[in-house]
Amino acid sequence: MTKLRCILFLALLLPRSGLILSAAGQSQPDPAHAIVLHAARLLDVKNGRVVKPGEVLVEGDRIVEVGTAVKRPAGAEVLDLGDRTLMPGLIDAHIHLFLHPGAEDLQTVQESVPQRTITATLAARDDLMAGFTAERDMGTEGAGSADAAVRNAINEGLIPGPRLRISGNAVNIMGGHEDAIGYNPEQHVLSNADYANTADELVAVMRRQFKEGADFIKIYETGPDSVVDGKFHTIYQYTEAQLEAAVHEAARLGRKVAVHATGEPGTLYAAQAGVASIDHANQLSDETMRLMREKQIFAVPTFTIFEYFAEHAATPAQAAREHQMLDLKVQDFKKQVAAGVPMAVGSDVGPFPHGTQARELVLMVKYGMSPLAVLQANLMNGAKLLGWEGHIGALEPGYLADIVAVRGDPLQDISAVENVEFVMKGGVVYKK
């Protein structure tokens, strides 16, 4: 009965997927069943060009051949996708599967971890169906290591979703950015992150999170943010030495540290410590940008969440503040692009609806990057940041068959990525 329930649950989630189900209810590509994908165009992201027409031969979970015409093994299934562009599956380097639109702080208090885990499984499905075949979850916001269960269920084929790198709870100081500071202290409302106030405490918390299944560590380095006399201000939380201790501990296990860091001096401390990414990155000094170029530390701008908060503010005054924050962020982003800061693409989806985060690529183009540069940031840099370089992020022989198709040419109109019409992950068709 347990196996039957797994199969029925997956059937409800994926009524049109064409999956192969094993006895354990897992989705499996059939290694003996070759698939040829044909479309009017194919994106060669590394060389910055579109191939016409485009074909990909898939066997099992891997790409075997790519070109204008590939061989067709006996019995191969040919999927003609017509006037579409084949491209690698999209990557979102900053998501929150355990959040949904609404009162962010209240949902983490009012909703149980089991309830939030169910929400996360649905969010993972929505992101996959939107063409995001790999993602980095930047904290469960109080649900502990429940994201490890979601990742593992996806990996085992029990539920549909992207490949995931997960961080468990993020890490924060007492009274810091994600602490529960807006409640009656006598109620002892828990923080949405794990407390660590010293370098030793950081290492101890990281070791527990790694034990519970975290792939990397997410640390809150700044907050709260404000604009005073037209200038952006934020408070740092950890010193360079403390962040460096965290980076060294992660490196001992071959892992990385990502930071929520919106401005100086916290962004500088993070760059000096050698983190993998500085997420949000509203404000970067010249020295911070120099170090990020030198060390290849990625900025992850997350414009979509800033736009969403500005457009969904509770009051006109709050809307004005959010728009001012976004305007300052855009000004600094233009400087970062001009300075050659390495970029990856992350949306901070969760507080806005899952499955809509391709908006992030559109905004990065709107604010100063070319469509090719944004696609390379998303696919090539995203694969590197998530630790899957050489496996995802390009349509090349030997890579995992994570492939999507969109109408139009994304090099000419980046908004094409907002309407993904075909999704394959690991050789399995999830949407067509």
BANU-458258 format. One record per residue: residue in one letter; y, x, z of N, C-alpha, C in turn. Coordinates in pm, whole numbers, padded with zeros to 5 digits, always signed. Atoms other than C-alpha are relative to their C-alpha. Layout:
N
AYXZYXZYXZ...
END
This chain:
432
M-00121+00082+00000+00000+00000+00000+00126+00086+00000T-00117-00088-00001+00240+00289+00072+00031+00050-00140K-00021-00048+00137+00189+00428-00279+00055-00112-00088L-00047+00113+00080+00238+00082-00427+00146-00029+00028R-00140+00025-00035+00564+00034-00237+00090+00104-00065C-00079-00105+00066+00692+00370-00370+00020-00031-00147I-00008+00029+00143+00610+00267-00726+00091-00120-00025L-00085+00119+00017+00772-00078-00685+00146+00033+00025F-00139-00038-00031+01085+00076-00527+00061+00076-00117L-00051-00078+00113+01122+00325-00813+00019-00089-00122A-00014+00090+00113+01067+00049-01066+00127-00084+00011L-00124+00075-00021+01352-00150-00911+00121+00085-00029L-00115-00089+00021+01582+00150-00922+00016+00037-00146L-00006-00050+00137+01495+00249-01277-00074-00094-00095P+00072+00097+00082+01404-00059-01481-00018+00044-00145R+00007-00038+00142+01461+00122-01815-00027+00149-00017S+00003-00146+00001+01374+00480-01735-00105+00062-00091G+00107-00061+00077+01049+00538-01921-00064+00116+00074L+00059-00109-00078+00919+00756-01637-00152-00003-00006I+00144-00010-00022+00563+00878-01597-00019+00009+00151L+00020+00002-00144+00445+00796-01244-00136+00058+00036S+00126-00054-00048+00183+01004-01068-00059-00093+00105A+00062+00083-00102-00053+00866-00806+00087-00012+00124A-00087+00005-00116+00208+00948-00544+00132-00070-00030G-00123+00069+00035+00474+00749-00727+00109+00093-00048Q-00101-00097+00039+00653+01062-00846+00026-00006-00150S-00034-00011+00141+00838+01097-01175-00042+00138-00049Q+00051-00126+00051+00674+01365-01387+00017+00006-00151P+00004-00016+00144+00740+01497-01736-00143+00034-00041D+00135-00028+00049+00419+01502-01937+00004+00130-00080P-00008-00129+00069+00369+01870-02036-00062-00002-00139A+00064+00007+00131+00155+01765-02332+00080-00085-00098H-00078+00092+00082+00420+01527-02464+00134+00064-00037A-00125-00061+00045+00692+01697-02669+00100-00109-00040I-00108+00092+00036+01027+01522-02719+00103+00077-00081V-00109-00056+00080+01279+01600-02992+00120-00094+00010L-00124+00076-00006+01635+01485-02928+00084+00035-00122H-00084-00021+00119+01848+01440-03241+00130-00077+00019A-00130+00066-00006+02220+01362-03249+00094+00061-00102A-00095-00048+00100+02520+01405-03473+00060+00134+00037R-00065-00123-00047+02653+01690-03258-00073+00054+00122L+00055-00065-00119+02546+01939-02992+00102+00100+00051L-00099-00089-00060+02774+02126-02752-00063+00134+00036D+00034-00137-00036+02728+02503-02742+00111+00047+00094V-00110-00020-00094+02931+02547-02425+00036+00146+00018K-00029-00142-00019+02898+02924-02395+00088+00056-00111N-00076-00050+00113+03036+02987-02742+00117-00090-00038G-00114+00086+00020+03282+02701-02728+00004-00068-00135R+00002+00064+00132+03168+02520-03041-00096-00118+00002V+00089+00114+00018+03000+02203-03157-00085+00023-00123V+00095-00016+00109+02689+02229-03373-00028-00137-00062K+00021+00127+00070+02638+01960-03641-00109+00016-00108P+00042+00086-00111+02383+01804-03635-00060+00084+00111G+00060-00073-00112+02216+01895-03307-00137-00054+00035E+00134+00041-00042+01853+01893-03204-00047+00089+00115V+00059-00072-00113+01668+01994-02888-00148-00038+00010L+00143+00025-00023+01291+02031-02847-00029+00024+00147V+00033-00004-00142+01171+01957-02495-00151-00011+00017E+00141+00009-00037+00823+02027-02362-00010+00014+00150G+00003+00001-00146+00750+01943-02001+00140-00016+00054D-00134+00012-00059+01063+02002-01795+00098+00101-00058R-00083-00108+00052+01205+02280-02015+00040-00022-00147I-00044-00006+00138+01400+02326-02335-00076+00112-00070V+00077-00098+00075+01191+02507-02597+00080+00055-00117E-00074-00043+00118+01421+02519-02899+00126-00084-00014V-00128+00068+00021+01782+02429-02986+00055+00043-00135G-00060-00037+00127+01955+02415-03324+00039-00122-00081T-00029+00113+00088+02050+02202-03620-00127-00072-00043A+00130+00060+00031+01680+02141-03689-00106+00080+00074V+00104-00067-00078+01394+02222-03451-00137-00045-00051K+00135+00038+00043+01021+02215-03511-00043-00128+00071R+00052+00125-00054+00835+01892-03450-00151+00013+00019P+00143-00013-00025+00497+01953-03287-00073-00131-00028A+00080+00120+00024+00217+01711-03367+00011-00094+00119G-00009+00101-00105+00264+01391-03171+00132-00003+00074A-00129-00004-00069+00621+01473-03071+00072-00133-00015E-00084+00120+00003+00841+01176-02982+00141+00042-00042V-00135-00031+00048+01171+01182-03172+00095-00110+00047L-00101+00094-00045+01468+01017-03005+00128+00028-00079D-00120-00013+00081+01751+00968-03254+00115-00069+00074L-00110+00053-00079+02070+00927-03053+00124-00027-00084G-00105+00042+00090+02287+00874-03358+00129+00077+00014D-00132-00062+00001+02660+00942-03350+00044+00038+00142R-00030-00044-00136+02660+01117-03015-00004+00153+00007T+00002-00144-00023+02703+01468-02875-00097+00031+00113L+00090-00048-00105+02416+01630-02686+00071+00111+00077M-00063-00103-00082+02538+01843-02395-00079+00015+00130P+00071-00016-00128+02407+01984-02067+00041-00107+00100G-00033+00093-00106+02391+01752-01770+00120+00049+00080L-00121-00034-00073+02719+01743-01579-00032+00045+00142I+00016-00054-00135+02762+01919-01243+00122-00037+00083D-00110+00029-00093+02972+01796-00949-00020+00089+00122A+00014-00100-00106+03031+02078-00701+00057-00045+00133H-00053+00048-00128+03189+01859-00431-00018-00151+00007I+00028+00144-00014+03036+01522-00341-00032-00032+00146H+00044+00050-00131+02959+01309-00035-00087-00123-00024L+00092+00112+00023+02649+01096-00090+00003-00101+00114F+00009+00087-00116+02678+00951+00260+00130-00075+00028L-00125+00075-00014+03028+00805+00210+00012-00100-00114H-00030+00100+00102+03141+00497+00021+00144-00046+00018P-00139+00043-00014+03484+00341-00044+00019-00091+00121G-00029+00078-00120+03644+00188+00262+00055+00090+00108A-00051-00077-00114+03748+00306+00606-00095+00115+00031E+00093-00113-00008+03594+00653+00598-00041+00030+00143D+00033-00032-00138+03616+00721+00971-00082-00110+00066L+00072+00110-00063+03493+00375+01069-00144-00007-00047Q+00138+00013+00049+03187+00380+00845-00091+00104+00065T+00084-00102-00063+03067+00703+01007-00032-00036+00145V+00023+00043-00138+03090+00534+01349-00082-00128+00004Q+00061+00133-00006+02977+00180+01269-00136-00007-00068E+00124+00010+00076+02693+00247+01025-00102+00101+00053S+00105-00087-00051+02363+00388+01147-00038+00104-00105V+00046-00102+00094+02215+00701+00994-00102-00056-00098P+00090+00060+00100+01926+00501+00839+00075-00082-00105Q-00078+00079+00096+02178+00261+00682+00074+00091-00097R-00076-00092+00085+02387+00551+00551-00093+00077-00094T+00096-00070+00087+02075+00722+00413-00039-00088-00118I+00028+00092+00110+01993+00411+00210+00118-00001-00097T-00119-00006+00085+02352+00414+00082+00000+00127-00083A+00003-00129+00070+02308+00781-00011-00099-00001-00115T+00097+00005+00109+01997+00709-00218+00055-00079-00118L-00061+00079+00107+02188+00447-00416+00112+00079-00068A-00107-00083+00056+02481+00685-00461-00058+00108-00091A+00065-00103+00082+02245+00954-00592-00043-00057-00134R+00039+00066+00125+02110+00710-00849+00122-00022-00089D-00120+00029+00079+02462+00609-00959+00057+00128-00063D-00050-00126+00053+02568+00973-01001-00087+00049-00116L+00091-00042+00108+02259+01053-01208+00023-00083-00125M-00019+00088+00115+02315+00752-01432+00133+00027-00070A-00128-00037+00059+02671+00875-01490-00006+00136-00069G+00018-00126+00070+02529+01200-01628+00006+00123+00086F-00006-00116-00090+02553+01423-01320-00142+00032+00045T+00139-00037-00027+02218+01598-01306-00013+00107+00108A+00002-00096-00110+02316+01854-01039+00128-00016+00080E-00116+00020-00087+02547+01824-00739-00012+00083+00127R-00006-00069-00129+02656+02000-00421+00061-00096+00101D-00046+00095-00101+02682+01767-00121+00069+00075+00113M-00084-00077-00092+02964+01892+00100+00012-00065+00137G+00000+00050-00137+02865+01733+00429-00034-00147+00009T+00041+00139-00018+02704+01413+00553+00099-00079+00085E-00102+00067-00081+03007+01332+00773-00064-00075+00117G+00056+00058-00121+02810+01273+01090-00143-00047-00010A+00140+00042+00015+02464+01197+00948-00096+00118+00013G+00086-00114-00027+02331+01541+01039-00072+00050-00124S+00079-00056+00109+02050+01671+00820-00071-00106-00083A+00063+00107+00078+01967+01333+00664+00005+00030-00150D-00008-00033+00142+02077+01477+00329-00121+00083-00045A+00121-00076+00037+01773+01708+00339-00111-00096-00041A+00103+00099+00035+01550+01398+00331+00026-00057-00139V-00034+00053+00132+01737+01262+00028-00031+00103-00108R+00031-00107+00097+01717+01596-00153-00150+00013-00022N+00144-00019+00012+01347+01629-00078-00067-00117-00073A+00056+00116+00067+01271+01274-00192+00027+00004-00150I-00031-00017+00143+01449+01343-00522-00090+00106-00061N+00084-00109+00051+01261+01671-00565-00145-00043-00017E+00138+00046+00006+00931+01493-00501-00018-00116-00098G+00008+00108+00097+01015+01225-00757-00010-00138+00059L+00012+00130-00065+01019+00942-00503+00121-00089-00028I-00121+00075+00034+01377+00837-00585+00075+00076-00109P-00077-00068+00104+01607+00912-00879+00128+00059+00056G-00125-00061-00043+01899+01147-00831+00016+00137-00062P-00025-00135+00053+02057+01479-00927-00076+00106+00078R+00040-00115-00080+01933+01819-00825+00108+00021+00104L-00098-00008-00107+02101+01874-00491-00003+00133+00073R-00020-00102-00102+02235+02160-00286+00069-00072+00117I-00053+00080-00111+02300+02018+00061+00040+00090+00118S-00055-00080-00109+02487+02136+00370-00018-00062+00138G+00007+00065-00130+02397+01891+00647+00139-00039+00046N-00136+00019-00050+02694+01831+00875+00084+00121-00034A-00091-00113+00012+02997+02043+00806+00027+00057+00139V-00027-00069-00127+03126+02279+01078+00151-00001+00024N-00140+00024-00033+03455+02232+01262+00029+00048+00142I-00038-00034-00137+03650+02342+01570+00026-00128+00081M-00035+00112-00087+03710+02115+01868+00143-00044-00030G-00133+00053+00031+04002+01888+01779+00047+00031-00140G-00038-00040+00135+03994+02004+01418+00002-00115-00098H-00024+00094+00108+04019+01830+01084-00093-00121+00003E+00095+00111+00004+03704+01617+01108-00041-00048+00139D+00033+00049-00134+03702+01560+01484+00049-00144+00015A-00036+00140-00023+03725+01203+01615+00120-00006+00094I-00120-00009-00085+04083+01232+01739+00082-00128+00001G-00077+00124+00004+04200+00878+01662-00058-00111+00084Y+00068+00100-00081+03989+00701+01923+00029+00022+00148N-00011-00010-00146+03997+00631+02296-00092+00113+00048P+00085-00113-00044+03876+00961+02449-00113-00040+00092E+00105+00042-00094+03678+00770+02712-00124-00054-00071Q+00115+00050+00075+03453+00636+02438-00088+00114-00052H+00077-00118+00040+03339+00991+02352-00059-00015-00141V+00043+00014+00139+03321+00923+01979-00031+00138-00055L+00045-00130+00049+03130+01203+01811+00081+00044-00122S-00062-00057+00118+03284+01434+01555-00087-00024-00122N+00076+00010+00124+03183+01397+01191-00054+00136-00045A+00049-00135+00030+03111+01772+01193-00058+00060+00127D+00057-00070-00115+02928+02017+01421+00103+00097+00057Y-00098-00087-00064+03144+02200+01675-00044+00147-00001A+00017-00145-00017+03179+02579+01661+00139+00057+00019N-00135-00047-00033+03478+02742+01829+00015+00152-00003T-00004-00147+00004+03385+03112+01811-00094+00049-00109A+00090-00057+00100+03207+03346+01574-00146-00016+00042D+00138+00014-00049+02895+03338+01792-00047-00145-00015E+00038+00140+00014+02898+02958+01794-00020-00037-00147L+00020+00024+00143+02940+02953+01416-00139+00043-00044V+00131-00051+00039+02630+03167+01373-00111-00088+00057A+00102+00084-00062+02431+02953+01618-00014-00134-00072V+00004+00128+00070+02526+02629+01442-00061+00018-00140M+00054-00025+00133+02447+02779+01102-00151+00017+00004R+00144-00021-00009+02102+02888+01214-00073-00132+00020R+00063+00131-00018+02023+02536+01332+00005-00081-00128Q-00010+00077+00124+02151+02383+01010-00096+00053-00107F+00097-00055+00095+01945+02623+00800-00142-00041+00038K+00132+00044-00045+01642+02535+01013-00027-00143-00044E+00015+00141+00035+01703+02168+00935+00005-00024-00150G+00013+00016+00144+01711+02234+00562+00123+00022-00083A-00123-00021+00077+02069+02320+00463-00018+00111-00103D+00002-00101+00105+02105+02510+00136+00118+00095+00009F-00121-00079-00018+02454+02637+00221+00076-00059+00119I-00079+00047-00114+02718+02595+00492+00139-00041-00047K-00136+00046+00029+03038+02392+00462+00081+00007+00129I-00086-00021-00116+03319+02491+00701+00138-00059-00028Y-00139+00046+00008+03650+02313+00762+00091+00112+00048E-00087-00111-00033+03907+02590+00752+00145-00043+00025T-00138+00043-00020+04233+02390+00743+00007-00148+00032G-00031+00140-00024+04388+02061+00846+00055-00022+00140P-00043+00099+00100+04567+01837+00904+00108+00055-00092D-00099-00041+00099+04795+01862+00601+00126-00085+00012S-00126+00075-00003+05161+01761+00580+00096+00061-00101V-00108-00049+00084+05468+01794+00361+00129-00009+00081V-00123-00007-00079+05784+01905+00542+00110+00061-00086D-00112-00046+00083+06113+01938+00354-00047+00043-00138G+00048-00026+00135+05925+01929+00027-00099+00113-00013K+00095-00111+00003+05686+02208+00124-00130-00040+00068F+00133+00031-00052+05313+02188+00188-00030+00086+00123H+00038-00072-00121+05189+02284+00536-00139-00044+00044T+00129+00032-00058+04844+02302+00691-00031+00103+00108I+00034-00085-00114+04689+02454+01003-00137+00065-00025Y+00131-00064+00016+04411+02713+00985-00083-00024+00125Q+00092+00027-00112+04105+02671+01207-00080+00123+00043Y+00077-00120-00033+03909+02997+01188+00073+00123-00051T-00060-00126+00043+04029+03355+01168-00083+00063-00111E+00075-00071+00101+03925+03590+00892-00129+00058+00058A+00117-00061-00062+03687+03767+01133-00109-00104+00027Q+00098+00105-00026+03520+03439+01230-00067-00046-00129L+00058+00040+00129+03474+03335+00867-00089+00110-00056E+00080-00112+00047+03345+03681+00784-00136+00002+00068A+00127+00007-00072+03078+03644+01054-00090-00108-00061A+00077+00108+00062+02972+03317+00893-00053+00042-00136V+00043-00045+00133+02960+03470+00545-00114+00100+00011H+00106-00100-00019+02749+03761+00671-00130-00066+00044E+00121+00068-00046+02506+03528+00848-00066-00076-00116A+00056+00071+00116+02465+03315+00535-00064+00099-00097A+00051-00099+00095+02418+03626+00318-00132+00059+00047R+00126-00053-00053+02141+03747+00550-00119-00080-00052L+00106+00087+00048+01937+03451+00425+00015-00032-00148G-00021+00026+00142+02063+03463+00068+00073-00130-00027R-00072+00126+00013+02290+03164+00123+00150+00025-00012K-00144-00009+00022+02660+03090+00074+00076-00089+00099V-00091+00080-00080+02957+02948+00262+00108-00058-00091A-00110+00066+00069+03198+02694+00114+00097-00051+00105V-00099+00046-00098+03523+02600+00285+00089-00109-00056H-00112+00092+00021+03753+02302+00293+00123+00078+00042A-00120-00078-00031+04079+02495+00268+00110-00040-00098T-00104+00055+00087+04397+02338+00137+00120+00092-00017G-00119-00082+00012+04662+02602+00205-00001+00122+00087E-00013-00127-00071+04785+02925+00356+00034-00022+00148P+00075-00123+00030+04702+03118+00563-00151-00019-00005G+00144+00021-00002+04357+02954+00581-00068+00038-00129T+00061-00036+00128+04292+02998+00210-00010+00152-00015L+00006-00147+00005+04376+03368+00239-00112+00053+00088Y+00108-00044-00088+04143+03413+00537-00136-00023-00066A+00127+00032+00065+03865+03244+00338-00029+00098-00113A+00018-00094+00110+03921+03468+00035-00031+00139+00053Q+00027-00132-00059+03932+03780+00252-00142+00008+00054A+00135+00002-00056+03604+03676+00417-00107-00002-00108G+00097+00000+00109+03435+03633+00078-00085-00125-00010V+00074+00125+00015+03337+03266+00076-00034-00022-00148A+00040+00029+00139+03174+03119-00237+00101-00087-00071S-00097+00088+00063+03434+02851-00299+00104-00045+00102I-00109+00057-00079+03767+02726-00169+00027-00137-00058D-00005+00136+00051+03759+02351-00205+00131-00069+00039H-00130+00068-00003+04078+02145-00259+00110+00097-00046A-00086-00108+00049+04291+02463-00285+00137-00049-00046N-00134+00051+00035+04625+02281-00284+00100+00113-00018Q-00101-00105-00005+04814+02601-00214-00070+00135+00012L+00057-00134-00002+04714+02959-00296+00111+00102-00020S-00100-00106+00015+04934+03264-00242-00042+00096-00111D+00032-00100+00104+04952+03545-00498-00116+00089+00045E+00107-00086-00050+04730+03760-00276-00134-00073+00003T+00123+00079+00000+04476+03481-00233-00056-00011-00141M+00046+00012+00139+04460+03430-00610-00055+00133-00050R+00049-00131+00042+04420+03804-00664-00141+00024+00054L+00131-00020-00061+04128+03817-00423-00105-00091-00062M+00095+00093+00062+03967+03511-00580-00043+00049-00138R+00036-00059+00129+03982+03674-00922-00092+00119+00019E+00075-00123-00022+03850+04002-00787-00142-00028+00049K+00130+00029-00060+03564+03848-00588-00074-00116-00070Q+00056+00114+00072+03498+03559-00831-00033-00115+00097I+00008+00115-00091+03558+03296-00564+00056-00121-00074F-00042+00116+00077+03581+02952-00720+00095-00091+00078A-00082+00110-00049+03862+02706-00661-00062-00129-00052V+00053+00132+00039+03737+02345-00664+00110-00101+00031P-00124+00073-00028+04052+02131-00704-00014-00141+00058T+00021+00138-00049+03916+01775-00635+00122-00089-00021F-00116+00085+00028+04206+01596-00804-00030-00149+00019T+00030+00143+00004+04025+01262-00822+00021-00067+00135I-00017+00061-00131+04024+01202-00449+00147-00012+00037F-00143+00007-00028+04395+01281-00424+00063-00114-00079E-00051+00111+00081+04470+01040-00709-00043-00133+00060Y+00052+00126-00056+04250+00773-00551+00075-00039+00126F-00072+00031-00123+04418+00799-00212+00145-00042-00029A-00138+00035+00036+04763+00785-00375+00007-00142-00056E-00003+00131+00063+04672+00473-00572-00056-00111+00087H+00059+00100-00089+04494+00298-00285+00054+00011+00142A-00061-00015-00133+04730+00372+00004+00027-00137+00062A-00016+00126-00072+04768+00105+00271+00144-00051-00001T-00142+00038-00005+05150+00106+00267+00078+00077-00107P-00083-00074+00096+05427+00206+00025+00039+00139+00051A-00038-00130-00057+05530+00486+00262-00116+00099-00011Q+00117-00087+00011+05177+00624+00269-00024+00039-00145A+00017-00029+00142+05156+00597-00109+00098+00108-00045A-00101-00100+00036+05478+00798-00141-00042+00137+00049R+00046-00128-00055+05336+01071+00085-00116+00056-00081E+00116-00046+00076+05009+01085-00108+00041+00048-00140H-00047-00042+00132+05190+01105-00443+00075+00133+00009Q-00070-00126-00019+05411+01382-00307-00099+00115+00017M+00105-00100-00020+05101+01571-00194-00066+00036-00133L+00064-00023+00129+04943+01527-00538+00093+00078-00093D-00095-00070+00086+05260+01642-00717+00006+00149+00034L-00003-00140-00043+05272+01962-00511-00130+00071-00040K+00130-00057+00037+04902+02018-00577-00004+00033-00149V-00001-00022+00145+04952+01985-00953+00085+00122-00034Q-00086-00116+00024+05240+02236-00947-00073+00130+00030D+00071-00122-00038+05025+02493-00767-00120+00025-00091F+00115-00013+00089+04724+02424-00990+00041+00069-00130K-00047-00063+00122+04927+02520-01296+00017+00151+00019K-00013-00143-00032+05005+02853-01128-00137+00066+00008Q+00134-00055-00014+04637+02904-01047-00066+00020-00136V+00056-00013+00135+04532+02840-01407+00063+00118-00072A-00071-00111+00065+04799+03080-01535-00043+00135+00057A+00038-00125-00066+04682+03341-01282-00146+00036-00023G+00140-00030+00029+04320+03320-01399-00093-00019+00118V+00090+00028-00113+04170+03182-01077-00127-00065-00053P+00125+00064+00045+03799+03100-01138-00006-00145+00050M+00005+00142-00034+03747+02723-01141-00141-00055-00011A+00118+00085+00013+03454+02494-01074+00050-00144+00014V-00042+00140+00004+03460+02114-01096-00070-00077+00111G+00052+00085-00106+03417+01894-00790+00098-00112+00024S-00086+00119-00004+03550+01544-00736+00029-00052+00140D-00007+00059-00135+03501+01466-00362-00039-00147-00002V+00043+00139+00010+03333+01142-00470-00070-00043+00127G+00053+00060-00122+03223+00913-00188+00103-00099+00050P-00107+00093-00035+03551+00771-00061+00047-00083-00120F-00015+00085+00118+03585+00649-00422-00139-00017-00061P+00136+00040+00039+03291+00493-00610-00080+00109-00070H+00093-00091+00064+02995+00708-00699-00026-00046-00144G+00023+00029+00141+02925+00732-01071+00127-00004-00083T-00127+00004+00073+03295+00744-01163+00070+00136+00000Q-00069-00126-00026+03366+01110-01089+00024+00088-00122A-00036-00076+00120+03382+01231-01450+00152-00001-00021R-00146+00002+00001+03749+01141-01402+00056+00138+00033E-00048-00132-00042+03780+01489-01247+00023+00092-00121L-00017-00083+00118+03731+01660-01584+00123-00041-00078V-00117+00052+00071+03994+01436-01740+00128+00047+00067L-00121-00040-00072+04247+01520-01469+00025+00150-00011M-00020-00145+00013+04187+01894-01492+00058+00037-00137V-00062-00019+00131+04269+01874-01862+00144-00049+00003K-00135+00056-00009+04571+01653-01791+00096+00097+00067Y-00088-00086-00078+04707+01910-01548+00001+00146-00044G-00027-00133+00052+04676+02219-01763-00113+00080-00059M+00111-00075+00058+04328+02329-01868-00041-00062-00134S+00052+00053+00126+04176+02295-02216-00133-00069+00026P+00131+00062-00017+03871+02071-02262-00114+00102+00009L+00106-00101-00005+03656+02378-02332-00001+00072+00134A-00007-00071-00127+03780+02559-02021-00055-00087+00114V+00051+00090-00105+03702+02253-01806-00151-00016-00012L+00144+00013+00017+03356+02210-01957-00073+00128+00042Q+00060-00126-00045+03282+02578-01898+00007+00012+00152A-00011+00001-00146+03410+02543-01540-00105-00091+00061N+00098+00096-00051+03187+02241-01491-00141+00051-00014L+00140-00030+00032+02870+02367-01657-00039+00143+00035M+00037-00139-00024+02868+02747-01647+00034+00043+00143N-00039-00038-00136+03064+02802-01326-00070-00085+00104G+00071+00087-00093+02903+02502-01162-00142+00046+00024A+00137-00050-00015+02555+02639-01230-00002+00125+00087K-00006-00123-00079+02657+02974-01083+00028-00031+00146L-00036+00033-00138+02816+02820-00774-00117-00064+00074L+00113+00067-00063+02509+02606-00705-00125+00088+00007G+00114-00090-00007+02279+02905-00749-00108-00028-00102W+00096+00032+00105+02111+02775-01066+00040+00060-00133E-00038-00066+00123+02265+03010-01320-00126+00045-00075G+00118-00033+00079+02018+03064-01604-00104-00109-00002H+00094+00112-00005+01844+02734-01528+00063-00130-00048I-00071+00120+00043+02106+02463-01588+00137+00043-00053G-00136-00027+00044+02451+02437-01744+00014+00039-00144A-00005-00032+00143+02360+02517-02105-00125-00055-00066L+00117+00041+00078+02128+02396-02379-00055+00124-00068E+00059-00122+00051+01919+02706-02432-00151+00000+00030P+00144-00010-00028+01545+02782-02459-00026+00060+00138G+00034-00046-00134+01393+02827-02115+00075-00070+00110Y-00076+00074-00101+01656+02620-01937-00069-00132+00031L+00051+00131-00035+01564+02303-01753+00059-00104-00095A-00043+00102+00096+01586+01999-01978+00083-00106+00070D-00100+00090-00055+01889+01844-01808+00102-00023-00110I-00075+00024+00123+02057+01683-02107+00061-00139+00004V-00065+00130+00012+02309+01402-02156+00058-00012-00140A-00063+00025+00130+02466+01243-02463+00119-00093+00018V-00122+00081-00007+02816+01103-02508+00046-00030-00142R-00062+00030+00128+02999+00935-02793+00122+00090-00018G-00116-00083+00026+03263+01147-02960-00027+00147+00028D+00007-00145-00019+03334+01518-02926+00081+00036+00124P-00074-00029-00123+03425+01626-02571+00097+00118-00012L-00096-00109+00021+03599+01939-02706+00131-00053-00056Q-00120+00063+00055+03843+01707-02883+00059-00103+00095D-00044+00104-00093+03859+01429-02623-00090+00005+00122I+00082-00022-00120+03737+01516-02274-00043-00131+00065S+00036+00127-00063+03730+01148-02174-00136-00050-00047A+00134+00038+00044+03403+01122-02367-00101+00011+00113V+00097-00021-00108+03227+01246-02052+00000-00116+00099E-00003+00114-00090+03329+00926-01873-00095-00111-00044N+00091+00103+00051+03082+00728-02086-00129+00066-00049V+00128-00062+00033+02744+00899-02074-00101-00110-00033E+00089+00107+00048+02492+00693-02272-00147+00038+00001F+00139-00047-00006+02178+00906-02240-00009+00105+00109V+00020-00096-00108+02045+01097-01940-00146+00043+00006M+00131-00059-00023+01746+01330-01919+00015+00106+00108K+00002-00105-00102+01670+01541-01614-00140+00055+00012G+00132-00060-00009+01383+01787-01613-00100-00058-00096G+00090+00054+00100+01240+01637-01930-00033-00146+00014V+00025+00143-00024+01234+01282-01788+00123-00078-00043V-00111+00084+00046+01450+01017-01957+00029-00106+00106Y-00041+00097-00101+01643+00815-01700+00091-00108-00058K-00092+00098+00058+01889+00636-01928+00004+00023-00150K-00012-00011+00146+01889+00561-02300+00037-00136-00057
END
